[in-house]
Amino acid sequence: MEKITDHALANLISNRITELIDLTELPLEGIANFTGISYSTLRSVYRKSRSLSLDTFARLCTPFSIQLTDFFNPQRKLSVAAKDLSELIAFKSAFFQKLEQQQPLHKAISRSEGTNTENRQQREFILQLIQTSGYFSTARTIDQMVVDFEQVYHIKFSPDRLSALLKKYIGLELLEKKVVPKTERKPGDPRRPYFYYRNEKLDL
């Protein structure tokens, strides 16, 4: 693999991987496992620091029934018939079941335990998520995390509280952040949203 020099192409490829994550509802680690591509390789491509061979791009597209010409055509919107791909359905079931077994983080935080206890449990939850799961291997926004944590882990965070917690872990170099491109922001949103993701140095 070589360093990417065509920034437009790098952005397109990174955006395509984001589309696959959204369409399949799999994290980056899941996409890598399903396609048989090294997670570290796919992560580097997603972060626009590496390129792939044409054969590897084919390995990324074929399991989702995506044509290479569509993948590299910025005018085409990708689509994945996730409900019709039996191998993908079976993989997702096994992948998330394994993730559940490895990460028993679903204990709801009881507000009756007091503010100090709640704050401590929130900090511990985020730290466990960073250190022992692949959640932050995929870049996430605050809004995405608020929804995920409530739906999957049954833990409620306010956007401000979550932002403050993540700031701490960025200071500890456990997480990194980058500004969400204007093209990916909600129309009319005056805020300057960020993507948060695991510091890749932790994986060395």
Stockholm file with secondary structure:
# STOCKHOLM 1.0

chainA/1-204         MEKITDHALANLISNRITELIDLTELPLEGIANFTGISYSTLRSVYRKSRSLSLDTFARLCTPFSIQLTDFFNPQRKLSVAAKDLSELIAFKSAFFQKLEQQQPLHKAISRSEGTNTENRQQREFILQLIQTSGYFSTARTIDQMVVDFEQVYHIKFSPDRLSALLKKYIGLELLEKKVVPKTERKPGDPRRPYFYYRNEKLDL
#=GR chainA/1-204 SS CCCCCCHHHHHHHHHHHHHHHHHHTCCHHHHHHHHTCCHHHHHHHHTTSCCCCHHHHHHHHGGGTCCHHHHTCTTSCCCCCGGGCHHHHHHHHHHHHHHHHHCCCCCCCCGGGCHHHHHHHHHHHHHHHHHHSSGGGSCBCHHHHHHHHHHTSCCCCCHHHHHHHHHHHHHTTSEEEEECCGGGSCTTCCSCCEEEEECGGGGC
#=GC SS_cons         CCCCCCHHHHHHHHHHHHHHHHHHTCCHHHHHHHHTCCHHHHHHHHTTSCCCCHHHHHHHHGGGTCCHHHHTCTTSCCCCCGGGCHHHHHHHHHHHHHHHHHCCCCCCCCGGGCHHHHHHHHHHHHHHHHHHSSGGGSCBCHHHHHHHHHHTSCCCCCHHHHHHHHHHHHHTTSEEEEECCGGGSCTTCCSCCEEEEECGGGGC
//
